[in-house]
């Protein structure tokens, strides 16, 4: 059964996503990222530049098959474009169709963007209504204790 983790109160969603993807690739865990095309474009650019000393290997769903097969991170607009099935990082406003094919879904929720928080509440309700295990990670609390 799919587990869903919500990471709340994130100051910068895309930078947080970059750090999450870096951590996953260091652990050897493949991740599919779903988002609208404009968000994927921004994330693609950030994954090349967010760290001076590191690069997070990734591919777009539109890349050639051998590139996608060699990439631990796949950026796609739809779950159906993904060959990765372990972790799904959802950066879209809606619950992605087909999310239940993944072992785990990660949802990142902005600290101050009220529309983003509203959409996240809707996603939380949807996942909860299906009986899935939901875990809440409050990033603001974590920062305060560090």
Beta strands, then each sheet from edge to edge (+ up, - down):
strand 1: 3-10
strand 2: 31-34
strand 3: 59-60
strand 4: 73-76
strand 5: 87-90
strand 6: 104-110
strand 7: 133-138
sheet 1: 3+ 4+ 2+ 5+ 6+ 1+ 7+
end
